[in-house]
Amino acid sequence: MESTRFLGIEVDQHLTWKQHINYISSKIAKNIGILARTAFLLPAFIRLNLYYSLVYPYLTYCNMIWASTYESRLSKLVVLQKRAVRIIAGIRRGEHTGPHYYKYRLLNINQIRCLQIGEFIYRLKNGLLPQVFSNYLQFGSDIHTHFTRNAKAYRSVRIHSNIRRFTIKSFGISVWFGTLFLLKFAMHAVSTYLKKGIARSCLVIRAHQNFSDLHSKL
């Protein structure tokens, strides 16, 4: 048996996820056809709702599992999603879809994967997952006993194959650290902006007081 279905996922013997990707591609293609045939009758917000009803569930269900593969194997789904975005936006075939992903706040396949991995690790870190996952990821202190700056940080596993490179224990750690870095950068930017705003407000208030004092003397 080359593959078997488990909880709605086609699992093949080499974990390439080709069968599952082909399966959901055919489902999505049919639903995009329905969306395309009715698009001229519907406003954009209805087309967007149909996308979330007919296409998005196939892209999100266990995405962090089957999307953990080579980009070339996901190319069929990427093309289909771009076609759906063009229908939502009402633009011509071949037109760039990047701005419309942003306009309609849509996530592409890779972003969905990173989001689900980030949610998984967040729940793991905060004890929101079943007990069986308690030791799923290892910390720096699990590898050595001496204290270091990253002793309490998650550590990636050793990689000996491409399949392992796609796993949460490897790729997921880089996603988590990347998210933490962006959060720290955003917090620093907001803090800097607020400090400048407060300093500017103080200068305005001080100038107003000086002007009032000068006016009272006159």
N, C-alpha and C positions, 0 to 999 in steps of 0.2 A: 504494500500500500504506500503510494507516494505522498498522500496527504490525508488528513482527517479534519472534520469540523468539530471544534470545541468552543462552546459558548458563542457561537456565531462567527468564529474566526477559522479560516482555512489554514491549518498548520501543516507545512510540508516537511519532509524528512531532513532537509538541509537548512531549514529556517530562512529561506530566501523570501518568503511571503509573496511569491509570484502569483500563486493561485488565488490568494485572497485579494490582491491588488487587481487582478483581472476580473474577479467576481464583482467587486464593488464598482469597478470602472464601467462594466456593462449596465449595472443598475443606475449609476449616475448619468450615463449617456442617455438612457431612456428618459429619465426625469428632466434632463436638460432639454430634450426634444419637446417635451410637454411645455416647459417654460418658454421655449422659443416660439412655439406656435400660438401662444396666448399673450406674448409680450406686448404686441402692438395694441392690445385692448386694455392693458392695465398700467396704472401709474407706477413709478419707481418703487414706492414703499411697499406696494403689494407684491411686486416682483421680488423684492428683498425678503419678504415674509415667506414666499414660496421657496426661495433658495434655502432658507433655514428649515423649511419643512421637508423638502424633497432631496436636497443635496448635502447639506451640512451634517446631518446625523451619520451618514456613511463616512464622512471625512474625520469625524471626531471619535467614533466608537473604537476604543482600544487603539487609538492612533499611536500612542507612545510605544506600542508593541510592534505593529506591522510597518510603521513608518521608519523604524530603526533599520534601515537598509541603504543601499546605494541610491544616489539621486537619479541615476539612469533608470532604475526600476520604478521610480515614482513619477517619471516624466509624463506618462499617460494621464495620471490624475492631475498633474500640474496643468496640462493643456486643457483638460476638461473644466477645472476650476476657473481658469482664465476665461474660457468661453462663457461660463455662467456669469462671471463678473461683467463681461461685455454686454450680455443680455440685460442685466440689472441696470447698468449705466446707460444703455441705449446707444452704444458706440459701435463703430464699424469693425469688421473683422480685421485683425492685424494691428489695431491701435493699441498703444501701450496701456497696460492695466494698472500699473503701480499707483498712480494718483487716485484711482477709483477704489483700490483696496483701502487707502487711507480715508477717502471721502465717506465711504459706507462702513468704516471701522470693521473690515473683514480681516480675518487671520488666514494666511496661507498654510499649506500643509506642514511646513517645517515649524512655523510659529505655533501651530496647534500642538505639535509634539513637544516643543520646549515648554509651553504653558502647562501641559499635563505632567511632564516630568517635574517641573518646579512645584506644582501642587502636591505631587506625591512626596517629594522630599520634605516639603514644609509640614505635611501631616505626619510624616515619619519623625521629624525633629521634635514636634510638639505632642507626640504620643497619641495621635488621632487615628492611627491604623491598628488593625488587629495585632495581638501579641506576637504572632508568628513572624512579623516583620521587625521585631525589636532589635535584632542583630544583623539586619540586612546589609547595612553599610558599616564600614569600619572607620574609626577615628585614628588620628595620628598616634594617640597614646596606646592604641592596640598593637602598633607595630614596634614601638620602642618605649622604654620606661623613663628616659631623661626628659625634662621639661623643655619644650620649645614653644614658639609663638603660635604654631598651628597644631598643638597637641590635642585641642578640642575640636579641630576642624575635620571634616570628612576627607578621607583619602581614597584616591582612585586605585583600582586593582591593577595588577600587572596584565599587560595585553600580549597575548600570544597568537591571536587570530583576529580577523576583521569582524567576525560575528561578535566577539567579546568587546571589540571597540565600540560597537553600536549600543551596548547595554547601558542600563541606568548606572551600574556600578562604575562605568568608565565615562561615557559621554554625559551622563546625568550629573556627575560631579562638576564638570566644566560648565554646564548650564547653571548649576547652583551658584558657583563662585562668580560667574558672569553676572548673574542677577544681583548678588550682594554688592558687587562693584558698582553696578548702575544705580542701585538704591543709595549707596553712600555718596556717589557723585551728585545725584539729584538732591539729596538732603543738604549737601554742601552748597549747591547752587542756590537752593531756596534760602538757606541761612544767610548766605552772602547778600542775596537780593533784599532780604528783610532788614539786614543790618544797614545797607545803603539807604533803604527807604526810611528807616528810623532816623538815621543821621541827617538825611535831607529834610525830614519833618522838623527835627530840632533846629536846623538852620533857619527854616522858614519861620518857626515860632519865635526864635531869637531876633530875627530881623524885624518881625512884626512888633515885638516888644520895644526894640530900639526906636522904631518909627513912632510908636505911641508915646514913648518918653520924650522924644524930640518935639513932637506935636504939642504935648502938654506944656513944655517949657516956652514954646512960642506963644 
